[in-house]
Amino acid sequence: MGFFVRPMRMEDIVQVVQVERECFPTGWAPTPFVRELRNRRAAYLVACATADPSQSESEARAFAARERSRQPPSLLQRLVTGVRDRLVGPALPPPDFSQTIVGFVGVWFMGDESHITAIGVREQDRRHGVGELLLLASIELSLPQRSRLMTLELRVSNRGAQALYEKYGFNPAGVRKRYYADNREDALIMTTDEIAAPEYQGRLERLRQAHTRRWGPSVRFLG
Ligand SMILES: CC(C)(COP(=O)(O)OP(=O)(O)OC[C@H]1O[C@@H](n2cnc3c(N)ncnc32)[C@H](O)[C@@H]1OP(=O)(O)O)[C@@H](O)C(=O)NCCC(=O)NCCS
């Protein structure tokens, strides 16, 4: 199995909602993806699976070519969409099942920080480097946004995800007491050092190379 990362599109929402429900079964309201995909200060990426790892690059290229040929909506189309959304709610395009989505990551660009809202990988595809690929892509995406550092919060009991973030230089930066409504669990805030600093970039490059040695080359098309 091979994996590649690309921007999330409206057609992906049905699959991403399934992944999100599997990853966050309790205590979390579903993400309003239609609104989030229109939010200029947010970015969502998905990880797709290919049965044959050598196909990852060609599938990512095919997606990139399709993206380039997409015409941006005209002013009239945007007006019609805006009015329809207000009257009857947003209409979703039909789901695209031609690519299997195994994980996603959401990032908000807030001032000079990038805040990871969620990262999730389908249970059957965990421990194959996909979470790492998504995290790496979200950091790469944040650099051109002039984000100084990355931040997030997660359950204090979520040791697996904490290990992932620690690997990428996130350090504990505080606790939000009783943050999660379902069991009143505390949230741990984790933050990186400056991501553009040479030390952090050096660390990222070593992690990129180690990921490639272990899992093979991966394509990250960030749009
Ligand atoms: C956290 C999560 C995204 C990790 O995804 P993944 O694809 O399994 O992660 P990877 O295979 O890329 O693992 C990368 C690193 O993460 C850490 N890690 C991941 N899962 C771990 C686990 N269960 N226990 C300990 N460490 C773990 C390890 O450091 C690992 O590096 P290693 O292989 O060199 O030990 C996935 O477990 C998940 O979706 N969990 C549910 C949702 C969630 O908790 N999200 C995080 C909060 S927003």
Ligand as a Chemical Component Dictionary entry (heavy atoms), coordinates in Angstrom:
data_LIG
# 
_chem_comp.id                   LIG 
_chem_comp.type                 NON-POLYMER 
_chem_comp.pdbx_formal_charge   0 
_chem_comp.three_letter_code    LIG 
# 
loop_
_chem_comp_atom.comp_id 
_chem_comp_atom.atom_id 
_chem_comp_atom.alt_atom_id 
_chem_comp_atom.type_symbol 
_chem_comp_atom.charge 
_chem_comp_atom.model_Cartn_x 
_chem_comp_atom.model_Cartn_y 
_chem_comp_atom.model_Cartn_z 
_chem_comp_atom.pdbx_ordinal 
LIG C1  C1  C 0 -2.391 9.748  16.341 1  
LIG C2  C2  C 0 -2.537 9.154  14.966 2  
LIG C3  C3  C 0 -2.946 10.253 13.983 3  
LIG C4  C4  C 0 -1.191 8.563  14.522 4  
LIG O1  O1  O 0 -1.289 8.118  13.186 5  
LIG P1  P1  P 0 -0.391 6.912  12.614 6  
LIG O2  O2  O 0 -0.546 6.891  11.143 7  
LIG O3  O3  O 0 -0.691 5.649  13.322 8  
LIG O4  O4  O 0 1.072  7.402  13.040 9  
LIG P2  P2  P 0 2.472  6.985  12.391 10 
LIG O5  O5  O 0 2.447  5.581  11.930 11 
LIG O6  O6  O 0 2.844  8.009  11.380 12 
LIG O7  O7  O 0 3.432  7.097  13.664 13 
LIG C5  C5  C 0 4.391  8.118  13.789 14 
LIG C6  C6  C 0 4.862  8.210  15.212 15 
LIG O8  O8  O 0 3.772  8.489  16.077 16 
LIG C7  C7  C 0 3.948  7.830  17.340 17 
LIG N1  N1  N 0 2.828  6.924  17.548 18 
LIG C8  C8  C 0 1.764  6.773  16.730 19 
LIG N2  N2  N 0 0.869  5.917  17.270 20 
LIG C9  C9  C 0 1.392  5.547  18.454 21 
LIG C10 C10 C 0 0.934  4.660  19.478 22 
LIG N3  N3  N 0 -0.230 4.023  19.384 23 
LIG N4  N4  N 0 1.714  4.505  20.575 24 
LIG C11 C11 C 0 2.893  5.142  20.683 25 
LIG N5  N5  N 0 3.381  5.972  19.733 26 
LIG C12 C12 C 0 2.639  6.161  18.638 27 
LIG C13 C13 C 0 5.288  7.138  17.261 28 
LIG O9  O9  O 0 6.258  8.055  17.745 29 
LIG C14 C14 C 0 5.466  6.948  15.761 30 
LIG O10 O10 O 0 6.814  6.903  15.390 31 
LIG P3  P3  P 0 7.581  5.479  15.347 32 
LIG O11 O11 O 0 6.857  4.653  14.340 33 
LIG O12 O12 O 0 8.970  5.865  14.926 34 
LIG O13 O13 O 0 7.476  4.906  16.732 35 
LIG C15 C15 C 0 -3.591 7.993  14.967 36 
LIG O14 O14 O 0 -3.271 7.100  16.001 37 
LIG C16 C16 C 0 -5.032 8.464  15.138 38 
LIG O15 O15 O 0 -5.702 8.813  14.164 39 
LIG N6  N6  N 0 -5.532 8.477  16.402 40 
LIG C17 C17 C 0 -6.902 8.876  16.675 41 
LIG C18 C18 C 0 -7.097 10.368 16.522 42 
LIG C19 C19 C 0 -6.153 11.148 17.414 43 
LIG O16 O16 O 0 -5.950 10.803 18.567 44 
LIG N7  N7  N 0 -5.585 12.225 16.876 45 
LIG C20 C20 C 0 -4.635 13.066 17.596 46 
LIG C21 C21 C 0 -5.273 14.132 18.351 47 
LIG S1  S1  S 0 -5.739 15.477 17.301 48 
# 
loop_
_chem_comp_bond.comp_id 
_chem_comp_bond.atom_id_1 
_chem_comp_bond.atom_id_2 
_chem_comp_bond.value_order 
_chem_comp_bond.pdbx_ordinal 
LIG C1  C2  SING 1  
LIG C2  C3  SING 2  
LIG C2  C4  SING 3  
LIG C2  C15 SING 4  
LIG C4  O1  SING 5  
LIG O1  P1  SING 6  
LIG P1  O2  DOUB 7  
LIG P1  O3  SING 8  
LIG P1  O4  SING 9  
LIG O4  P2  SING 10 
LIG P2  O5  DOUB 11 
LIG P2  O6  SING 12 
LIG P2  O7  SING 13 
LIG O7  C5  SING 14 
LIG C5  C6  SING 15 
LIG C6  O8  SING 16 
LIG C6  C14 SING 17 
LIG O8  C7  SING 18 
LIG C7  N1  SING 19 
LIG C7  C13 SING 20 
LIG N1  C8  SING 21 
LIG N1  C12 SING 22 
LIG C8  N2  DOUB 23 
LIG N2  C9  SING 24 
LIG C9  C10 SING 25 
LIG C9  C12 DOUB 26 
LIG C10 N3  SING 27 
LIG C10 N4  DOUB 28 
LIG N4  C11 SING 29 
LIG C11 N5  DOUB 30 
LIG N5  C12 SING 31 
LIG C13 O9  SING 32 
LIG C13 C14 SING 33 
LIG C14 O10 SING 34 
LIG O10 P3  SING 35 
LIG P3  O11 DOUB 36 
LIG P3  O12 SING 37 
LIG P3  O13 SING 38 
LIG C15 O14 SING 39 
LIG C15 C16 SING 40 
LIG C16 O15 DOUB 41 
LIG C16 N6  SING 42 
LIG N6  C17 SING 43 
LIG C17 C18 SING 44 
LIG C18 C19 SING 45 
LIG C19 O16 DOUB 46 
LIG C19 N7  SING 47 
LIG N7  C20 SING 48 
LIG C20 C21 SING 49 
LIG C21 S1  SING 50 
# 
